[in-house]
Amino acid sequence: MEKVAIKRALISVSDKTGLESLLEALQAFNVALVSTGGTHQAIAAAGYDVQEISDFTQFPEMMDGRVKTLHPKVHGGLLGRSGIDSEVMAAQEIPAIDLLVVNLYPFEAVTQQADCSLERAIENIDIGGPAMIRSASKNFDRVTVVTNPEDYPALIDELQANGGAVSRKFRFGSARRAFANIAQYDAAISNYLSARETESAHDQPDEFPAVLSHQWIKVQDMRYGENPHQNAAFYREVPAPYGSLSNATQLQGKALSYNNLADADAALACVRSFSEPTCVIVKHANPCGVASAIDLGKAYQRAFQTDPTSAFGGIIALNGLLDAKLAKAIVDQQFVEVLIADEVTADAASVMASKKNIRVLQLGERTLTQPSHELKKISGGLLVQSPDTMLLDPEALETVSRRKPSERELSDLMFAWKVAKNVKSNAIVYAKDEQTIGIGAGQMSRVYSAKIAGIKASDEGLIVEGSVMASDAFFPFRDGIDAAAAAGITAVIQPGGSVRDEEVISAADEAGMAMVFTHVRHFKH
Protein backbone atom coordinates (compact mmCIF):
# COMPACT_ATOMS: atom_id res chain seq x y z
CA MET A 1 0.00 0.00 0.00
CA GLU A 2 1.60 3.24 -1.13
CA LYS A 3 -0.44 5.73 0.89
CA VAL A 4 -2.67 5.07 3.89
CA ALA A 5 -5.14 7.64 5.20
CA ILE A 6 -4.97 8.18 8.94
CA LYS A 7 -8.50 7.70 10.31
CA ARG A 8 -7.83 6.59 13.88
CA ALA A 9 -4.85 7.29 16.16
CA LEU A 10 -3.91 5.79 19.50
CA ILE A 11 -1.84 8.19 21.58
CA SER A 12 -0.09 7.29 24.84
CA VAL A 13 2.87 9.45 25.81
CA SER A 14 4.82 10.12 28.99
CA ASP A 15 6.49 13.12 27.32
CA LYS A 16 3.85 15.67 26.28
CA THR A 17 6.31 17.83 24.30
CA GLY A 18 4.84 18.95 20.97
CA LEU A 19 1.53 17.17 21.58
CA GLU A 20 -0.62 20.27 20.96
CA SER A 21 0.78 20.78 17.44
CA LEU A 22 0.23 17.13 16.57
CA LEU A 23 -3.35 17.16 17.88
CA GLU A 24 -4.12 20.28 15.84
CA ALA A 25 -2.84 18.57 12.68
CA LEU A 26 -4.81 15.39 13.35
CA GLN A 27 -8.00 17.35 14.01
CA ALA A 28 -7.62 19.07 10.64
CA PHE A 29 -8.05 15.66 9.00
CA ASN A 30 -10.84 14.47 11.33
CA VAL A 31 -8.71 11.71 12.88
CA ALA A 32 -10.49 9.84 15.69
CA LEU A 33 -8.41 9.83 18.88
CA VAL A 34 -8.01 7.04 21.45
CA SER A 35 -5.82 7.53 24.49
CA THR A 36 -4.79 6.30 27.95
CA GLY A 37 -4.59 7.66 31.48
CA GLY A 38 -2.73 10.94 31.82
CA THR A 39 -2.48 11.42 28.06
CA HIS A 40 -6.28 11.12 27.75
CA GLN A 41 -6.68 13.78 30.45
CA ALA A 42 -4.21 16.10 28.71
CA ILE A 43 -5.93 15.72 25.32
CA ALA A 44 -9.40 16.25 26.79
CA ALA A 45 -8.19 19.28 28.77
CA ALA A 46 -6.85 20.76 25.51
CA GLY A 47 -10.40 20.62 24.12
CA TYR A 48 -10.18 17.66 21.75
CA ASP A 49 -12.65 14.78 21.48
CA VAL A 50 -10.87 11.64 22.62
CA GLN A 51 -12.00 8.12 23.57
CA GLU A 52 -10.59 6.58 26.72
CA ILE A 53 -8.84 3.24 26.16
CA SER A 54 -11.18 1.26 28.43
CA ASP A 55 -14.17 2.51 26.41
CA PHE A 56 -12.39 1.47 23.22
CA THR A 57 -11.60 -2.05 24.47
CA GLN A 58 -14.74 -2.43 26.63
CA PHE A 59 -12.39 -3.71 29.31
CA PRO A 60 -11.33 -1.81 32.46
CA GLU A 61 -7.77 -0.83 33.27
CA MET A 62 -6.36 -3.25 35.86
CA MET A 63 -3.58 -3.57 38.41
CA ASP A 64 -2.95 0.16 38.88
CA GLY A 65 -2.81 0.70 35.13
CA ARG A 66 -0.36 -2.11 34.43
CA VAL A 67 -2.90 -3.77 32.16
CA LYS A 68 -4.71 -1.35 29.88
CA THR A 69 -3.44 -1.70 26.30
CA LEU A 70 -2.65 -5.44 26.40
CA HIS A 71 -5.91 -6.29 24.68
CA PRO A 72 -6.93 -7.93 21.35
CA LYS A 73 -8.75 -4.80 20.23
CA VAL A 74 -5.54 -2.77 20.58
CA HIS A 75 -3.13 -5.28 19.06
CA GLY A 76 -5.67 -6.52 16.55
CA GLY A 77 -6.26 -2.92 15.51
CA LEU A 78 -2.51 -2.47 15.02
CA LEU A 79 -1.62 -5.88 13.54
CA GLY A 80 -4.63 -6.30 11.28
CA ARG A 81 -3.55 -6.54 7.63
CA SER A 82 -5.60 -4.73 5.04
CA GLY A 83 -7.44 -7.15 2.77
CA ILE A 84 -6.23 -10.18 4.75
CA ASP A 85 -7.60 -9.70 8.25
CA SER A 86 -10.49 -7.40 7.42
CA GLU A 87 -13.12 -10.15 7.78
CA VAL A 88 -11.98 -11.34 11.20
CA MET A 89 -11.60 -7.73 12.40
CA ALA A 90 -15.19 -7.02 11.38
CA ALA A 91 -16.42 -10.21 13.03
CA GLN A 92 -14.66 -9.37 16.31
CA GLU A 93 -15.56 -5.67 16.10
CA ILE A 94 -11.91 -4.58 16.03
CA PRO A 95 -11.52 -1.08 14.54
CA ALA A 96 -8.32 -0.45 12.59
CA ILE A 97 -5.72 1.80 14.24
CA ASP A 98 -3.75 3.66 11.57
CA LEU A 99 -1.41 5.75 13.72
CA LEU A 100 0.34 4.90 16.99
CA VAL A 101 2.02 7.69 18.93
CA VAL A 102 3.83 6.32 21.96
CA ASN A 103 6.84 7.20 24.04
CA LEU A 104 7.92 5.00 26.90
CA TYR A 105 8.26 5.34 30.65
CA PRO A 106 11.50 7.28 31.31
CA PHE A 107 13.47 4.27 32.57
CA GLU A 108 16.93 5.70 31.82
CA ALA A 109 16.21 9.11 33.33
CA VAL A 110 14.78 7.55 36.49
CA THR A 111 17.59 5.04 37.01
CA GLN A 112 20.27 7.72 36.58
CA GLN A 113 18.98 9.44 39.71
CA ALA A 114 21.21 8.75 42.70
CA ASP A 115 18.30 7.80 44.99
CA CYS A 116 16.60 5.43 42.54
CA SER A 117 15.65 2.16 44.23
CA LEU A 118 15.38 -1.17 42.45
CA GLU A 119 11.63 -1.15 43.11
CA ARG A 120 11.23 2.24 41.45
CA ALA A 121 13.34 1.13 38.49
CA ILE A 122 11.17 -1.94 37.98
CA GLU A 123 8.01 0.18 38.09
CA ASN A 124 9.43 2.29 35.25
CA ILE A 125 9.82 -0.69 32.91
CA ASP A 126 7.19 -0.11 30.24
CA ILE A 127 5.34 -3.24 29.04
CA GLY A 128 2.32 -2.08 27.06
CA GLY A 129 4.20 0.62 25.17
CA PRO A 130 6.92 -1.62 23.68
CA ALA A 131 4.31 -4.28 22.85
CA MET A 132 2.21 -1.76 20.91
CA ILE A 133 5.28 -0.33 19.16
CA ARG A 134 6.31 -3.80 18.02
CA SER A 135 2.83 -4.54 16.69
CA ALA A 136 2.57 -1.25 14.82
CA SER A 137 6.11 -1.43 13.44
CA LYS A 138 5.68 -5.00 12.23
CA ASN A 139 2.59 -3.89 10.32
CA PHE A 140 4.19 -0.82 8.71
CA ASP A 141 2.46 -1.88 5.48
CA ARG A 142 -0.61 -0.14 6.93
CA VAL A 143 0.27 1.46 10.27
CA THR A 144 2.38 4.53 11.07
CA VAL A 145 4.26 4.58 14.39
CA VAL A 146 5.99 7.55 16.02
CA THR A 147 7.98 7.20 19.27
CA ASN A 148 9.82 10.52 19.56
CA PRO A 149 8.35 14.04 19.80
CA GLU A 150 11.20 15.20 17.54
CA ASP A 151 9.48 13.30 14.71
CA TYR A 152 6.11 15.08 15.09
CA PRO A 153 6.98 17.92 12.65
CA ALA A 154 7.93 15.42 9.94
CA LEU A 155 4.68 13.52 10.49
CA ILE A 156 2.66 16.75 10.32
CA ASP A 157 4.40 17.72 7.07
CA GLU A 158 3.68 14.24 5.66
CA LEU A 159 -0.03 14.47 6.53
CA GLN A 160 -0.35 17.94 5.05
CA ALA A 161 1.51 16.95 1.88
CA ASN A 162 -0.72 13.90 1.33
CA GLY A 163 -4.12 15.16 2.43
CA GLY A 164 -4.13 13.25 5.72
CA ALA A 165 -2.38 10.13 4.39
CA VAL A 166 1.10 8.72 4.97
CA SER A 167 3.40 7.25 2.33
CA ARG A 168 4.94 3.79 2.55
CA LYS A 169 8.43 5.29 2.60
CA PHE A 170 7.55 7.33 5.68
CA ARG A 171 5.91 4.35 7.40
CA PHE A 172 8.94 2.14 6.80
CA GLY A 173 11.35 4.80 8.05
CA SER A 174 9.22 5.30 11.15
CA ALA A 175 9.15 1.54 11.81
CA ARG A 176 12.95 1.36 11.55
CA ARG A 177 13.34 4.17 14.08
CA ALA A 178 10.74 2.59 16.37
CA PHE A 179 12.50 -0.78 16.46
CA ALA A 180 15.80 1.01 17.17
CA ASN A 181 14.08 2.85 20.02
CA ILE A 182 12.85 -0.43 21.49
CA ALA A 183 16.32 -1.95 21.17
CA GLN A 184 17.83 1.00 23.05
CA TYR A 185 15.16 0.78 25.75
CA ASP A 186 15.65 -2.95 26.24
CA ALA A 187 19.43 -2.48 26.33
CA ALA A 188 19.11 0.10 29.12
CA ILE A 189 17.00 -2.30 31.18
CA SER A 190 19.36 -5.20 30.51
CA ASN A 191 22.44 -3.17 31.46
CA TYR A 192 20.79 -1.91 34.65
CA LEU A 193 19.70 -5.35 35.83
CA SER A 194 22.86 -7.13 34.60
CA ALA A 195 24.92 -4.89 36.87
CA ARG A 196 23.13 -6.28 39.94
CA GLU A 197 23.79 -9.74 41.29
CA THR A 198 20.91 -9.64 43.79
CA GLU A 199 17.70 -7.71 44.41
CA SER A 200 19.19 -5.96 47.44
CA ALA A 201 19.13 -2.18 47.18
CA HIS A 202 22.27 -2.14 49.35
CA ASP A 203 24.40 -3.95 46.76
CA GLN A 204 26.72 -1.69 44.81
CA PRO A 205 26.04 -2.08 41.08
CA ASP A 206 28.87 -3.66 39.11
CA GLU A 207 30.57 -1.11 36.86
CA PHE A 208 30.79 -3.79 34.19
CA PRO A 209 27.45 -5.60 33.67
CA ALA A 210 27.37 -9.35 33.08
CA VAL A 211 25.84 -8.56 29.67
CA LEU A 212 26.77 -5.28 28.01
CA SER A 213 24.42 -3.82 25.40
CA HIS A 214 24.86 -0.51 23.65
CA GLN A 215 23.58 1.36 20.64
CA TRP A 216 25.03 3.83 18.15
CA ILE A 217 23.29 5.76 15.37
CA LYS A 218 25.02 6.28 12.05
CA VAL A 219 25.86 9.91 11.39
CA GLN A 220 27.54 9.49 8.03
CA ASP A 221 29.32 7.19 5.65
CA MET A 222 32.90 8.23 4.99
CA ARG A 223 34.89 8.34 1.79
CA TYR A 224 37.26 5.80 3.34
CA GLY A 225 38.72 4.71 6.67
CA GLU A 226 42.20 5.03 8.11
CA ASN A 227 43.52 4.22 4.62
CA PRO A 228 41.86 4.61 1.20
CA HIS A 229 41.33 0.86 0.78
CA GLN A 230 39.26 0.66 4.00
CA ASN A 231 35.53 1.43 4.23
CA ALA A 232 34.27 3.43 7.20
CA ALA A 233 31.29 5.15 8.82
CA PHE A 234 30.81 7.43 11.83
CA TYR A 235 28.28 6.49 14.52
CA ARG A 236 27.00 8.61 17.39
CA GLU A 237 26.67 7.16 20.87
CA VAL A 238 23.15 7.03 22.33
CA PRO A 239 22.76 9.24 24.20
CA ALA A 240 25.71 11.41 23.11
CA PRO A 241 26.92 13.68 25.95
CA TYR A 242 26.70 17.44 25.42
CA GLY A 243 30.05 19.02 24.63
CA SER A 244 31.32 15.83 23.02
CA LEU A 245 32.73 15.60 19.52
CA SER A 246 29.69 13.77 18.18
CA ASN A 247 27.41 16.61 19.30
CA ALA A 248 29.58 19.37 17.81
CA THR A 249 28.22 21.63 15.09
CA GLN A 250 30.30 21.78 11.91
CA LEU A 251 30.21 25.39 10.76
CA GLN A 252 32.11 24.94 7.52
CA GLY A 253 34.49 22.73 5.57
CA LYS A 254 34.52 19.37 3.87
CA ALA A 255 33.03 16.27 5.46
CA LEU A 256 35.09 15.00 8.37
CA SER A 257 37.23 11.98 7.58
CA TYR A 258 37.96 8.95 9.76
CA ASN A 259 41.41 10.31 10.67
CA ASN A 260 40.02 13.83 11.21
CA LEU A 261 37.64 12.52 13.85
CA ALA A 262 40.23 10.31 15.54
CA ASP A 263 42.71 13.19 15.78
CA ALA A 264 40.03 15.68 16.80
CA ASP A 265 39.00 13.38 19.64
CA ALA A 266 42.61 13.23 20.86
CA ALA A 267 42.89 17.03 20.71
CA LEU A 268 39.61 17.52 22.57
CA ALA A 269 40.57 15.03 25.30
CA CYS A 270 43.84 16.88 25.88
CA VAL A 271 42.47 20.42 25.91
CA ARG A 272 39.67 19.39 28.29
CA SER A 273 42.38 18.63 30.88
CA PHE A 274 43.03 22.37 31.30
CA SER A 275 40.89 25.07 32.89
CA GLU A 276 43.11 28.04 31.93
CA PRO A 277 43.16 29.28 28.29
CA THR A 278 44.90 26.47 26.41
CA CYS A 279 45.61 25.48 22.83
CA VAL A 280 46.39 21.92 21.75
CA ILE A 281 47.70 21.02 18.30
CA VAL A 282 47.49 17.34 17.39
CA LYS A 283 49.04 15.37 14.55
CA HIS A 284 48.47 11.63 14.09
CA ALA A 285 46.66 11.30 17.45
CA ASN A 286 49.53 12.86 19.45
CA PRO A 287 49.85 16.41 20.76
CA CYS A 288 52.71 18.12 18.92
CA GLY A 289 52.26 21.43 20.71
CA VAL A 290 50.41 22.50 23.86
CA ALA A 291 50.48 25.79 25.74
CA SER A 292 48.51 27.69 28.34
CA ALA A 293 48.57 31.49 28.58
CA ILE A 294 46.57 34.51 29.71
CA ASP A 295 44.53 34.32 26.50
CA LEU A 296 43.98 31.86 23.66
CA GLY A 297 45.88 33.98 21.13
CA LYS A 298 49.11 33.72 23.11
CA ALA A 299 48.40 30.06 23.91
CA TYR A 300 48.07 29.27 20.19
CA GLN A 301 51.31 31.04 19.22
CA ARG A 302 53.27 29.20 21.91
CA ALA A 303 51.71 25.84 21.05
CA PHE A 304 52.57 26.39 17.37
CA GLN A 305 56.12 27.34 18.33
CA THR A 306 56.75 23.88 19.82
CA ASP A 307 56.64 22.10 16.47
CA PRO A 308 55.55 24.19 13.45
CA THR A 309 56.53 21.39 11.06
CA SER A 310 54.15 18.85 12.63
CA ALA A 311 51.47 21.50 13.16
CA PHE A 312 51.09 21.81 9.38
CA GLY A 313 47.87 20.01 8.47
CA GLY A 314 47.14 19.33 12.13
CA ILE A 315 44.10 19.59 14.40
CA ILE A 316 43.76 22.64 16.66
CA ALA A 317 41.61 22.55 19.80
CA LEU A 318 40.84 25.60 21.95
CA ASN A 319 39.07 25.50 25.31
CA GLY A 320 37.25 28.77 24.82
CA LEU A 321 36.02 31.30 22.28
CA LEU A 322 37.55 31.68 18.83
CA ASP A 323 37.46 35.38 17.85
CA ALA A 324 38.31 37.03 14.55
CA LYS A 325 41.82 38.08 15.62
CA LEU A 326 42.84 34.55 16.54
CA ALA A 327 41.12 33.08 13.48
CA LYS A 328 43.15 35.40 11.24
CA ALA A 329 46.39 34.53 13.04
CA ILE A 330 45.75 30.84 12.47
CA VAL A 331 44.80 31.02 8.77
CA ASP A 332 47.68 33.41 8.03
CA GLN A 333 50.23 31.20 9.76
CA GLN A 334 49.42 27.60 8.91
CA PHE A 335 47.33 25.07 7.06
CA VAL A 336 44.93 23.37 9.47
CA GLU A 337 42.63 20.41 8.83
CA VAL A 338 40.21 20.87 11.73
CA LEU A 339 39.69 23.73 14.19
CA ILE A 340 37.69 23.03 17.36
CA ALA A 341 36.44 25.66 19.80
CA ASP A 342 33.76 25.93 22.47
CA GLU A 343 32.32 28.93 20.65
CA VAL A 344 33.04 30.69 17.34
CA THR A 345 32.10 34.35 16.89
CA ALA A 346 30.34 35.45 13.71
CA ASP A 347 33.38 37.56 12.77
CA ALA A 348 35.68 34.56 13.29
CA ALA A 349 33.42 32.43 11.11
CA SER A 350 33.71 35.06 8.36
CA VAL A 351 37.50 34.96 8.58
CA MET A 352 37.57 31.16 8.47
CA ALA A 353 35.27 31.21 5.43
CA SER A 354 38.21 32.52 3.39
CA LYS A 355 39.69 29.04 3.80
CA LYS A 356 36.63 27.01 2.89
CA ASN A 357 38.34 23.61 3.23
CA ILE A 358 39.07 24.09 6.94
CA ARG A 359 36.60 22.10 9.00
CA VAL A 360 35.41 24.31 11.87
CA LEU A 361 33.64 22.64 14.79
CA GLN A 362 31.76 24.46 17.54
CA LEU A 363 31.28 22.38 20.67
CA GLY A 364 28.78 24.55 22.51
CA GLU A 365 27.91 23.46 26.05
CA ARG A 366 31.04 22.33 27.87
CA THR A 367 29.39 20.42 30.70
CA LEU A 368 29.73 16.73 29.88
CA THR A 369 27.68 14.00 31.48
CA GLN A 370 29.48 11.15 33.21
CA PRO A 371 31.92 9.81 30.61
CA SER A 372 30.96 6.51 29.11
CA HIS A 373 33.27 3.52 29.09
CA GLU A 374 36.06 3.25 26.56
CA LEU A 375 35.61 0.34 24.18
CA LYS A 376 38.34 -1.34 22.15
CA LYS A 377 37.48 -4.13 19.73
CA ILE A 378 39.85 -7.08 19.64
CA SER A 379 39.66 -10.33 17.72
CA GLY A 380 36.49 -12.06 18.90
CA GLY A 381 35.92 -9.74 21.86
CA LEU A 382 35.74 -6.31 23.41
CA LEU A 383 37.92 -4.58 25.99
CA VAL A 384 35.99 -2.19 28.22
CA GLN A 385 37.47 0.24 30.72
CA SER A 386 36.57 3.41 32.57
CA PRO A 387 38.08 6.50 30.94
CA ASP A 388 41.31 7.97 32.29
CA THR A 389 39.84 11.17 33.70
CA MET A 390 42.12 11.43 36.74
CA LEU A 391 43.54 14.94 37.20
CA LEU A 392 46.27 14.98 39.81
CA ASP A 393 46.07 17.18 42.90
CA PRO A 394 49.45 18.86 43.59
CA GLU A 395 48.98 17.95 47.24
CA ALA A 396 49.18 14.26 46.26
CA LEU A 397 52.72 14.59 44.88
CA GLU A 398 55.55 13.00 46.82
CA THR A 399 58.92 14.73 46.62
CA VAL A 400 61.53 11.94 46.61
CA SER A 401 64.65 13.97 45.77
CA ARG A 402 66.70 16.00 48.20
CA ARG A 403 65.66 19.20 46.47
CA LYS A 404 62.02 20.20 46.34
CA PRO A 405 60.67 21.73 43.14
CA SER A 406 60.33 25.50 43.09
CA GLU A 407 56.91 27.09 42.69
CA ARG A 408 57.55 27.67 38.97
CA GLU A 409 58.83 24.13 38.49
CA LEU A 410 55.81 22.72 40.28
CA SER A 411 53.45 24.64 37.99
CA ASP A 412 55.31 23.37 34.93
CA LEU A 413 55.39 19.81 36.28
CA MET A 414 51.61 19.81 36.64
CA PHE A 415 51.24 21.23 33.12
CA ALA A 416 53.60 18.64 31.64
CA TRP A 417 51.83 15.84 33.48
CA LYS A 418 48.47 16.77 31.94
CA VAL A 419 50.04 16.74 28.49
CA ALA A 420 51.87 13.43 29.06
CA LYS A 421 48.56 11.82 30.00
CA ASN A 422 47.39 12.47 26.43
CA VAL A 423 50.56 11.36 24.60
CA LYS A 424 50.95 7.81 23.30
CA SER A 425 53.22 5.61 25.42
CA ASN A 426 56.10 5.66 25.96
CA ALA A 427 55.53 9.37 26.55
CA ILE A 428 58.05 12.05 27.52
CA VAL A 429 57.17 15.75 27.68
CA TYR A 430 59.55 18.66 28.18
CA ALA A 431 57.84 21.88 29.29
CA LYS A 432 58.69 25.37 30.48
CA ASP A 433 56.43 28.26 31.47
CA GLU A 434 53.35 26.15 30.61
CA GLN A 435 54.52 25.50 27.07
CA THR A 436 55.67 22.21 25.59
CA ILE A 437 59.33 22.43 24.58
CA GLY A 438 59.62 18.92 23.17
CA ILE A 439 57.44 15.80 23.02
CA GLY A 440 58.58 12.22 22.52
CA ALA A 441 55.75 9.77 21.79
CA GLY A 442 55.05 6.13 21.06
CA GLN A 443 58.55 4.70 21.34
CA MET A 444 59.42 1.19 22.46
CA SER A 445 62.10 2.60 24.80
CA ARG A 446 61.45 5.45 27.23
CA VAL A 447 65.00 6.77 26.87
CA TYR A 448 64.43 7.13 23.12
CA SER A 449 61.25 9.12 23.76
CA ALA A 450 63.37 11.44 25.91
CA LYS A 451 65.97 11.75 23.14
CA ILE A 452 63.26 12.55 20.57
CA ALA A 453 61.80 15.26 22.84
CA GLY A 454 65.26 16.83 22.97
CA ILE A 455 65.74 16.56 19.22
CA LYS A 456 62.36 18.20 18.59
CA ALA A 457 63.27 21.11 20.90
CA SER A 458 66.67 21.55 19.24
CA ASP A 459 65.20 21.51 15.74
CA GLU A 460 62.82 24.37 16.62
CA GLY A 461 65.44 26.38 18.46
CA LEU A 462 63.75 25.98 21.83
CA ILE A 463 65.92 25.96 24.93
CA VAL A 464 65.59 22.80 27.02
CA GLU A 465 67.76 24.12 29.82
CA GLY A 466 65.53 25.07 32.76
CA SER A 467 62.65 22.92 31.52
CA VAL A 468 60.88 20.15 33.43
CA MET A 469 60.15 16.62 32.25
CA ALA A 470 57.07 14.40 32.62
CA SER A 471 57.02 10.65 32.03
CA ASP A 472 53.76 8.71 31.78
CA ALA A 473 55.29 5.69 33.56
CA PHE A 474 58.28 4.97 35.79
CA PHE A 475 61.89 4.98 34.61
CA PRO A 476 63.21 1.41 34.68
CA PHE A 477 66.83 2.63 34.63
CA ARG A 478 68.69 5.81 35.49
CA ASP A 479 69.75 6.43 31.87
CA GLY A 480 66.60 8.44 31.14
CA ILE A 481 67.36 10.77 34.07
CA ASP A 482 71.01 11.09 33.08
CA ALA A 483 70.01 12.07 29.54
CA ALA A 484 67.51 14.60 30.86
CA ALA A 485 70.08 16.13 33.21
CA ALA A 486 72.57 16.44 30.37
CA ALA A 487 69.92 18.29 28.35
CA GLY A 488 69.33 20.78 31.17
CA ILE A 489 66.12 19.43 32.74
CA THR A 490 65.77 20.70 36.30
CA ALA A 491 62.75 18.76 37.59
CA VAL A 492 60.98 15.49 36.81
CA ILE A 493 57.47 14.17 37.44
CA GLN A 494 56.84 10.44 37.11
CA PRO A 495 54.72 7.71 38.75
CA GLY A 496 57.57 5.85 40.49
CA GLY A 497 57.23 2.18 41.32
CA SER A 498 60.31 0.73 39.62
CA VAL A 499 62.50 -1.80 41.41
CA ARG A 500 65.31 0.66 40.60
CA ASP A 501 63.59 3.73 42.04
CA GLU A 502 66.47 4.35 44.45
CA GLU A 503 68.95 4.29 41.58
CA VAL A 504 66.78 6.71 39.60
CA ILE A 505 66.37 9.05 42.59
CA SER A 506 70.13 9.00 43.15
CA ALA A 507 70.64 10.07 39.53
CA ALA A 508 68.34 13.04 40.13
CA ASP A 509 70.11 13.99 43.34
CA GLU A 510 73.54 13.79 41.69
CA ALA A 511 72.32 16.24 39.03
CA GLY A 512 70.63 18.55 41.56
CA MET A 513 67.24 17.81 39.99
CA ALA A 514 63.92 17.86 41.83
CA MET A 515 61.85 14.70 41.41
CA VAL A 516 58.26 14.05 42.40
CA PHE A 517 56.29 10.81 42.29
CA THR A 518 52.60 10.80 41.35
CA HIS A 519 51.94 7.11 42.15
CA VAL A 520 49.61 7.24 39.14
CA ARG A 521 50.42 5.85 35.70
CA HIS A 522 49.00 7.13 32.41
CA PHE A 523 49.70 4.53 29.74
CA LYS A 524 47.97 5.37 26.46
CA HIS A 525 48.07 2.78 23.68
Helices and strands as residue ranges (DSSP letters): E 3-5, E 8-13, H 19-28, E 32-35, H 37-45, E 51-52, H 53-57, H 72-79, H 86-91, E 99-103, H 107-111, H 118-123, H 128-138, E 144-146, G 149-151, H 152-161, E 165-167, H 168-194, E 216-221, E 233-237, G 245-247, E 249-252, H 258-271, E 278-283, E 286-292, H 296-306, H 308-311, E 314-318, E 321-322, H 324-333, E 336-341, E 343-344, H 346-352, E 359-362, E 374-378, E 381-385, G 394-396, E 398-399, H 407-420, E 428-431, E 436-440, H 446-459, E 468-471, H 479-487, E 491-494, H 501-511, E 514-517
